[in-house]
Amino acid sequence: MQLKTILNLLGLLLFINSVHGQTVSSHKYSLQQTIDYAKKNNMQVKNALLNVKIQEQTNRGITAAVYPSISANVGTTYYIDIPTSLIPGQIFGGAPGTYIPVQFGTKYTTTAGAQLQQLLFDGQVFVGLQARKASMQWKQKEYEITEEAIRVNINKIYYQLVVSKSQVELLDANITRFEKLKHDVNEMYKNGFSEKLDVDKVDVALSNLKTEKNKVNNAIEVGYIGLKTLIGMPARDTLILTDKITDTDIKADALVDSANYNDRKDYQYLQLVKKLNEYNVKRYQLSYLPTISLNGSYSKQAQRNKYTFFEKGDWFTTSYVGLNIAVPIFSGFGKDAKVKQTKLEVLQVENNIDNLKITIDGETTQAKLKFKSAIETIDAQKRNMQLAEKVYEQTKKKYEIGTASNTDITTAQTELKTAQTNYISALYDAVIAKVDYLKAIGKL
């Protein structure tokens, strides 16, 4: 019994820990808050930001080349057999061509010293220093392009979900309208003014509306999961969208902004790529110049037949300062090939920039036309929906007094539902068109 109680307690603790590890959070976010959340949690954005930090460290590595390099060393050598040198015998009166083996040195040698190296001039390194700012801007622009792509998708999904609420509200209004119609038809049927077939038709229409509402709610749920995945939010968390949008909001400040190439992040990105390639040309051009460096060393050396280096004894000093000048003379035309190659790469980027201008002009024109058409469609579909509502209400009144048939009211209801669907579709299309237009002119 005690063992069973202990096992039950352990099971309860494990359950509590698992529940605690899967805490569900609730978020009420506006569009901007949703975008801010994505900046911190979307994996693509996070990695793009890490690339910026990686470039910072790369720049530090480039800067390190102009700082002095200082190192120190300490070493001890023990000669098991002292090296032997041969001295000509004739020095000591021997016959020419004979040698006397002599051992020079001691059993122990210890050296301690420090070395200094300082680059004074290297054309490629100094061009690298000049390019550091452009390199950081280039990686920062990559981050901004990635963040913009995520922001575009967030705008579209967010407002599509917001528009879906309007669709559900219209369906709820239709359901309420048909529930009242069902009650009225039932009363008419009880009093002999309607047929059972009329009641069944209303039931079928009401059931179809409820089924459609379930489908829309399921689609909205899938949309929320997609949005949470996009911004890096756990699927188990609750996300509530607080912004609202109407046809008036969509049309606000529409088509008032003008396009400017410099507002487009992809255009800014190519300009930076061109600038970096120009630095590359300069780097290879300067590789023809000499490289100048300074080096120096200071060391102490002691020799003993016994390991007594921590006691008194002579230490001999060696020190020097040197200047090195490396002059490139011939490298098999490799440098010339690199200069010409990088110049051609600059021309490629210039061509890409010209092509991007044409693309931007085309995107802006198309997006403007689509947005303008979407606004006109919203107005038309809204008028149609309002007119269909009036027709339905008038037909319902005629039906209640017996001057309209069940077919008439079914037709009016079908036309109303079609008009509402068309209006919601127009809202969807207008949201997408506005986002595409603002992206095209670089103002999203």
NUFISE-417269 format. One record per residue (C-alpha): residue number from 1; x, y, z. Coordinates in nm, 2 decimals. Example, Ala and Ser with C-alpha at 12.3 -4.5 7.8 and 13.67 -1.06 7.14 Angstrom:
2
REC   pos     east    north       up
REC     1     1.23    -0.45     0.78
REC     2     1.37    -0.11     0.71
END
This chain:
444
REC   pos     east    north       up
REC     1     0.00     0.00     0.00
REC     2     0.28     0.24     0.08
REC     3     0.45     0.16    -0.25
REC     4     0.13     0.22    -0.44
REC     5     0.09     0.56    -0.26
REC     6     0.44     0.66    -0.35
REC     7     0.39     0.57    -0.71
REC     8     0.07     0.77    -0.73
REC     9     0.24     1.07    -0.58
REC    10     0.53     1.04    -0.83
REC    11     0.27     1.01    -1.12
REC    12     0.10     1.33    -0.99
REC    13     0.43     1.52    -0.97
REC    14     0.52     1.41    -1.33
REC    15     0.17     1.53    -1.45
REC    16     0.21     1.86    -1.28
REC    17     0.56     1.91    -1.43
REC    18     0.44     1.82    -1.78
REC    19     0.15     2.07    -1.75
REC    20     0.38     2.34    -1.62
REC    21     0.62     2.27    -1.91
REC    22     0.34     2.34    -2.16
REC    23     0.21     2.67    -2.02
REC    24    -0.04     2.82    -2.26
REC    25    -0.01     3.20    -2.31
REC    26    -0.27     3.44    -2.44
REC    27    -0.17     3.72    -2.67
REC    28    -0.39     4.02    -2.77
REC    29    -0.20     4.18    -3.06
REC    30    -0.25     4.46    -3.30
REC    31    -0.08     4.42    -3.64
REC    32     0.23     4.61    -3.53
REC    33     0.25     4.40    -3.21
REC    34     0.23     4.09    -3.43
REC    35     0.51     4.21    -3.65
REC    36     0.72     4.30    -3.34
REC    37     0.67     3.95    -3.21
REC    38     0.78     3.80    -3.54
REC    39     1.10     4.01    -3.53
REC    40     1.20     3.84    -3.21
REC    41     1.07     3.49    -3.28
REC    42     1.06     3.41    -3.66
REC    43     1.36     3.19    -3.73
REC    44     1.44     3.35    -4.07
REC    45     1.45     3.70    -3.91
REC    46     1.65     3.57    -3.61
REC    47     1.91     3.41    -3.84
REC    48     1.93     3.72    -4.06
REC    49     2.00     3.93    -3.74
REC    50     2.27     3.68    -3.65
REC    51     2.43     3.73    -3.99
REC    52     2.46     4.10    -3.90
REC    53     2.64     4.01    -3.58
REC    54     2.86     3.76    -3.76
REC    55     2.96     4.05    -4.00
REC    56     3.05     4.26    -3.69
REC    57     3.29     3.99    -3.58
REC    58     3.43     3.96    -3.94
REC    59     3.49     4.33    -3.94
REC    60     3.67     4.30    -3.61
REC    61     3.90     4.04    -3.77
REC    62     3.98     4.28    -4.05
REC    63     4.06     4.56    -3.80
REC    64     4.29     4.32    -3.61
REC    65     4.53     4.32    -3.91
REC    66     4.63     4.68    -3.84
REC    67     4.70     4.62    -3.47
REC    68     5.04     4.50    -3.36
REC    69     5.08     4.12    -3.30
REC    70     5.27     4.04    -2.98
REC    71     5.37     3.70    -2.87
REC    72     5.60     3.55    -2.60
REC    73     5.77     3.22    -2.56
REC    74     5.97     3.03    -2.30
REC    75     6.15     2.71    -2.38
REC    76     6.40     2.47    -2.22
REC    77     6.61     2.22    -2.41
REC    78     6.79     1.92    -2.25
REC    79     7.06     1.77    -2.47
REC    80     7.10     1.40    -2.40
REC    81     7.40     1.41    -2.63
REC    82     7.55     1.74    -2.69
REC    83     7.58     1.82    -3.07
REC    84     7.93     1.75    -3.21
REC    85     8.10     1.98    -3.46
REC    86     8.41     1.90    -3.68
REC    87     8.69     2.14    -3.67
REC    88     8.97     2.13    -3.94
REC    89     9.27     1.95    -3.78
REC    90     9.52     2.19    -3.94
REC    91     9.41     2.46    -3.71
REC    92     9.57     2.27    -3.42
REC    93     9.87     2.16    -3.63
REC    94     9.72     1.85    -3.78
REC    95     9.74     1.74    -4.14
REC    96     9.52     1.92    -4.39
REC    97     9.19     1.73    -4.46
REC    98     9.17     1.59    -4.11
REC    99     8.90     1.70    -3.86
REC   100     8.88     1.70    -3.48
REC   101     8.53     1.63    -3.33
REC   102     8.44     1.89    -3.07
REC   103     8.13     1.92    -2.86
REC   104     8.01     2.28    -2.80
REC   105     7.74     2.39    -2.56
REC   106     7.59     2.27    -2.23
REC   107     7.34     2.01    -2.13
REC   108     7.06     2.26    -2.06
REC   109     6.96     2.57    -2.26
REC   110     6.67     2.80    -2.16
REC   111     6.53     3.08    -2.38
REC   112     6.26     3.34    -2.29
REC   113     6.16     3.61    -2.53
REC   114     5.89     3.83    -2.69
REC   115     5.82     3.91    -3.06
REC   116     5.64     4.20    -3.22
REC   117     5.50     4.22    -3.57
REC   118     5.33     4.53    -3.71
REC   119     5.18     4.58    -4.05
REC   120     5.27     4.93    -4.18
REC   121     5.11     4.91    -4.53
REC   122     4.90     4.66    -4.72
REC   123     4.67     4.80    -4.99
REC   124     4.42     4.51    -4.96
REC   125     4.40     4.54    -4.58
REC   126     4.33     4.91    -4.60
REC   127     4.06     4.87    -4.86
REC   128     3.91     4.61    -4.63
REC   129     3.90     4.87    -4.35
REC   130     3.73     5.11    -4.59
REC   131     3.47     4.85    -4.68
REC   132     3.37     4.77    -4.32
REC   133     3.08     5.02    -4.30
REC   134     2.94     4.91    -4.64
REC   135     2.97     4.54    -4.54
REC   136     2.76     4.61    -4.22
REC   137     2.50     4.80    -4.42
REC   138     2.49     4.51    -4.67
REC   139     2.41     4.26    -4.40
REC   140     2.17     4.50    -4.23
REC   141     1.99     4.54    -4.56
REC   142     1.97     4.16    -4.60
REC   143     1.80     4.15    -4.26
REC   144     1.56     4.43    -4.36
REC   145     1.46     4.24    -4.68
REC   146     1.40     3.92    -4.48
REC   147     1.20     4.11    -4.22
REC   148     1.00     4.29    -4.50
REC   149     0.91     3.96    -4.66
REC   150     0.78     3.83    -4.33
REC   151     0.59     4.16    -4.27
REC   152     0.42     4.14    -4.61
REC   153     0.29     3.79    -4.53
REC   154     0.18     3.90    -4.18
REC   155    -0.01     4.19    -4.32
REC   156    -0.20     3.97    -4.57
REC   157    -0.28     3.69    -4.32
REC   158    -0.36     3.92    -4.03
REC   159    -0.61     4.13    -4.23
REC   160    -0.76     3.82    -4.41
REC   161    -0.84     3.68    -4.06
REC   162    -0.98     4.02    -3.96
REC   163    -1.20     4.02    -4.27
REC   164    -1.31     3.66    -4.19
REC   165    -1.47     3.80    -3.88
REC   166    -1.69     4.01    -4.10
REC   167    -1.78     3.70    -4.30
REC   168    -1.88     3.52    -3.98
REC   169    -2.09     3.82    -3.87
REC   170    -2.27     3.82    -4.20
REC   171    -2.33     3.45    -4.17
REC   172    -2.46     3.50    -3.81
REC   173    -2.70     3.77    -3.94
REC   174    -2.82     3.53    -4.21
REC   175    -2.87     3.26    -3.95
REC   176    -3.06     3.49    -3.73
REC   177    -3.27     3.61    -4.02
REC   178    -3.35     3.25    -4.13
REC   179    -3.43     3.14    -3.77
REC   180    -3.69     3.41    -3.76
REC   181    -3.82     3.31    -4.11
REC   182    -3.84     2.95    -3.99
REC   183    -4.05     3.06    -3.69
REC   184    -4.28     3.26    -3.92
REC   185    -4.31     2.99    -4.17
REC   186    -4.39     2.74    -3.90
REC   187    -4.66     2.96    -3.76
REC   188    -4.80     3.01    -4.11
REC   189    -4.79     2.63    -4.16
REC   190    -4.98     2.57    -3.83
REC   191    -5.25     2.82    -3.95
REC   192    -5.27     2.66    -4.29
REC   193    -5.12     2.94    -4.49
REC   194    -4.80     2.75    -4.58
REC   195    -4.70     2.40    -4.69
REC   196    -4.47     2.15    -4.51
REC   197    -4.25     2.18    -4.81
REC   198    -4.19     2.55    -4.74
REC   199    -4.09     2.46    -4.38
REC   200    -3.84     2.20    -4.51
REC   201    -3.69     2.44    -4.76
REC   202    -3.62     2.69    -4.48
REC   203    -3.47     2.41    -4.27
REC   204    -3.24     2.31    -4.55
REC   205    -3.13     2.67    -4.61
REC   206    -3.07     2.72    -4.24
REC   207    -2.87     2.40    -4.21
REC   208    -2.66     2.50    -4.51
REC   209    -2.58     2.84    -4.35
REC   210    -2.47     2.67    -4.03
REC   211    -2.25     2.43    -4.22
REC   212    -2.09     2.71    -4.41
REC   213    -2.03     2.90    -4.09
REC   214    -1.85     2.59    -3.95
REC   215    -1.64     2.57    -4.26
REC   216    -1.55     2.94    -4.23
REC   217    -1.46     2.89    -3.86
REC   218    -1.24     2.59    -3.94
REC   219    -1.07     2.79    -4.22
REC   220    -1.01     3.08    -3.97
REC   221    -0.86     2.83    -3.72
REC   222    -0.62     2.70    -3.99
REC   223    -0.54     3.07    -4.07
REC   224    -0.45     3.14    -3.71
REC   225    -0.22     2.83    -3.70
REC   226    -0.05     2.96    -4.01
REC   227    -0.01     3.31    -3.87
REC   228     0.13     3.17    -3.54
REC   229     0.37     2.95    -3.73
REC   230     0.49     3.25    -3.94
REC   231     0.56     3.47    -3.64
REC   232     0.72     3.19    -3.44
REC   233     0.45     3.15    -3.18
REC   234     0.37     2.81    -3.02
REC   235     0.05     2.66    -3.17
REC   236    -0.09     2.59    -2.83
REC   237    -0.09     2.97    -2.74
REC   238    -0.40     3.18    -2.79
REC   239    -0.37     3.47    -3.04
REC   240    -0.64     3.74    -3.04
REC   241    -0.63     4.00    -3.32
REC   242    -0.73     4.34    -3.19
REC   243    -0.72     4.55    -3.51
REC   244    -1.03     4.59    -3.73
REC   245    -1.06     4.68    -4.09
REC   246    -1.34     4.81    -4.31
REC   247    -1.37     4.92    -4.67
REC   248    -1.32     5.27    -4.54
REC   249    -0.99     5.18    -4.38
REC   250    -0.87     5.01    -4.70
REC   251    -0.95     5.31    -4.91
REC   252    -0.79     5.56    -4.66
REC   253    -0.49     5.74    -4.81
REC   254    -0.51     5.51    -5.11
REC   255    -0.29     5.58    -5.42
REC   256    -0.15     5.90    -5.27
REC   257     0.21     5.79    -5.23
REC   258     0.45     5.81    -5.52
REC   259     0.71     5.54    -5.61
REC   260     1.08     5.61    -5.56
REC   261     1.35     5.35    -5.64
REC   262     1.54     5.44    -5.32
REC   263     1.24     5.35    -5.11
REC   264     1.27     4.99    -5.22
REC   265     1.50     4.77    -5.00
REC   266     1.60     4.54    -5.28
REC   267     1.72     4.85    -5.48
REC   268     1.91     4.97    -5.18
REC   269     2.06     4.62    -5.14
REC   270     2.19     4.61    -5.50
REC   271     2.34     4.96    -5.46
REC   272     2.54     4.82    -5.16
REC   273     2.64     4.51    -5.36
REC   274     2.78     4.75    -5.63
REC   275     2.97     4.95    -5.37
REC   276     3.13     4.64    -5.23
REC   277     3.23     4.51    -5.57
REC   278     3.39     4.85    -5.64
REC   279     3.59     4.81    -5.32
REC   280     3.69     4.46    -5.45
REC   281     3.82     4.62    -5.77
REC   282     4.02     4.87    -5.57
REC   283     4.15     4.59    -5.34
REC   284     4.30     4.39    -5.64
REC   285     4.44     4.71    -5.80
REC   286     4.63     4.79    -5.47
REC   287     4.77     4.44    -5.46
REC   288     5.03     4.57    -5.71
REC   289     5.18     4.79    -5.44
REC   290     5.45     4.67    -5.19
REC   291     5.36     4.54    -4.85
REC   292     5.55     4.69    -4.56
REC   293     5.58     4.54    -4.22
REC   294     5.79     4.59    -3.90
REC   295     5.91     4.31    -3.68
REC   296     6.12     4.30    -3.36
REC   297     6.23     4.05    -3.11
REC   298     6.38     4.05    -2.76
REC   299     6.50     3.73    -2.59
REC   300     6.72     3.61    -2.30
REC   301     6.92     3.28    -2.32
REC   302     7.10     3.09    -2.05
REC   303     7.31     2.77    -2.07
REC   304     7.39     2.54    -1.78
REC   305     7.53     2.19    -1.73
REC   306     7.29     2.16    -1.44
REC   307     6.93     2.28    -1.42
REC   308     7.01     2.58    -1.21
REC   309     6.82     2.85    -1.40
REC   310     6.64     2.98    -1.10
REC   311     6.98     3.05    -0.93
REC   312     7.24     3.32    -1.01
REC   313     7.41     3.29    -1.35
REC   314     7.45     3.47    -1.68
REC   315     7.16     3.53    -1.92
REC   316     7.26     3.65    -2.27
REC   317     7.04     3.90    -2.45
REC   318     6.94     3.89    -2.82
REC   319     6.73     4.17    -2.97
REC   320     6.66     4.31    -3.31
REC   321     6.42     4.53    -3.51
REC   322     6.35     4.46    -3.88
REC   323     6.17     4.63    -4.16
REC   324     6.03     4.41    -4.44
REC   325     5.93     4.54    -4.78
REC   326     5.77     4.28    -5.01
REC   327     5.75     4.40    -5.37
REC   328     5.53     4.20    -5.61
REC   329     5.70     4.16    -5.94
REC   330     5.52     3.90    -6.14
REC   331     5.23     3.66    -6.05
REC   332     5.15     3.51    -6.39
REC   333     4.89     3.77    -6.48
REC   334     4.67     3.64    -6.19
REC   335     4.62     3.99    -6.04
REC   336     4.53     4.14    -6.38
REC   337     4.27     3.87    -6.43
REC   338     4.12     3.94    -6.08
REC   339     4.10     4.32    -6.15
REC   340     3.92     4.25    -6.49
REC   341     3.69     3.99    -6.33
REC   342     3.58     4.23    -6.05
REC   343     3.52     4.51    -6.30
REC   344     3.30     4.28    -6.50
REC   345     3.11     4.19    -6.18
REC   346     3.05     4.56    -6.12
REC   347     2.90     4.58    -6.47
REC   348     2.68     4.28    -6.39
REC   349     2.54     4.45    -6.08
REC   350     2.48     4.77    -6.28
REC   351     2.28     4.56    -6.53
REC   352     2.08     4.41    -6.24
REC   353     2.01     4.75    -6.11
REC   354     1.88     4.87    -6.45
REC   355     1.66     4.56    -6.47
REC   356     1.53     4.61    -6.12
REC   357     1.42     4.96    -6.21
REC   358     1.22     4.82    -6.50
REC   359     1.07     4.55    -6.27
REC   360     0.98     4.81    -6.00
REC   361     0.81     5.03    -6.27
REC   362     0.61     4.72    -6.38
REC   363     0.52     4.61    -6.03
REC   364     0.41     4.96    -5.93
REC   365     0.19     5.01    -6.23
REC   366     0.03     4.67    -6.20
REC   367    -0.02     4.70    -5.82
REC   368    -0.17     5.05    -5.86
REC   369    -0.42     4.93    -6.13
REC   370    -0.51     4.62    -5.92
REC   371    -0.56     4.83    -5.61
REC   372    -0.77     5.09    -5.79
REC   373    -0.98     4.82    -5.94
REC   374    -1.02     4.65    -5.60
REC   375    -1.15     4.98    -5.45
REC   376    -1.40     5.01    -5.72
REC   377    -1.51     4.65    -5.68
REC   378    -1.56     4.70    -5.30
REC   379    -1.79     5.00    -5.37
REC   380    -1.99     4.80    -5.63
REC   381    -2.02     4.49    -5.42
REC   382    -2.12     4.68    -5.11
REC   383    -2.40     4.85    -5.31
REC   384    -2.51     4.51    -5.44
REC   385    -2.51     4.37    -5.09
REC   386    -2.72     4.65    -4.95
REC   387    -2.96     4.63    -5.24
REC   388    -2.99     4.25    -5.20
REC   389    -3.07     4.30    -4.83
REC   390    -3.35     4.54    -4.92
REC   391    -3.48     4.30    -5.18
REC   392    -3.48     4.01    -4.93
REC   393    -3.66     4.22    -4.66
REC   394    -3.92     4.33    -4.91
REC   395    -3.97     3.98    -5.04
REC   396    -4.00     3.85    -4.69
REC   397    -4.28     4.10    -4.61
REC   398    -4.46     4.00    -4.93
REC   399    -4.42     3.64    -4.84
REC   400    -4.57     3.70    -4.49
REC   401    -4.88     3.86    -4.64
REC   402    -4.91     3.60    -4.91
REC   403    -4.81     3.80    -5.22
REC   404    -4.48     3.62    -5.27
REC   405    -4.40     3.25    -5.30
REC   406    -4.14     3.04    -5.12
REC   407    -3.94     3.03    -5.44
REC   408    -3.93     3.41    -5.44
REC   409    -3.79     3.43    -5.09
REC   410    -3.54     3.14    -5.16
REC   411    -3.42     3.33    -5.46
REC   412    -3.39     3.65    -5.27
REC   413    -3.19     3.47    -5.00
REC   414    -2.96     3.31    -5.25
REC   415    -2.89     3.65    -5.42
REC   416    -2.83     3.80    -5.08
REC   417    -2.58     3.53    -4.98
REC   418    -2.41     3.56    -5.32
REC   419    -2.38     3.94    -5.28
REC   420    -2.24     3.90    -4.93
REC   421    -1.98     3.64    -5.05
REC   422    -1.88     3.87    -5.34
REC   423    -1.84     4.16    -5.09
REC   424    -1.62     3.95    -4.86
REC   425    -1.41     3.84    -5.16
REC   426    -1.38     4.20    -5.26
REC   427    -1.25     4.29    -4.92
REC   428    -1.00     4.00    -4.93
REC   429    -0.88     4.11    -5.28
REC   430    -0.85     4.47    -5.17
REC   431    -0.64     4.39    -4.86
REC   432    -0.40     4.19    -5.07
REC   433    -0.39     4.46    -5.34
REC   434    -0.32     4.73    -5.09
REC   435    -0.03     4.54    -4.93
REC   436     0.12     4.46    -5.27
REC   437     0.08     4.83    -5.37
REC   438     0.25     4.95    -5.06
REC   439     0.53     4.70    -5.10
REC   440     0.58     4.79    -5.47
REC   441     0.63     5.16    -5.38
REC   442     0.85     5.07    -5.07
REC   443     0.61     5.22    -4.81
REC   444     0.49     4.91    -4.63
END
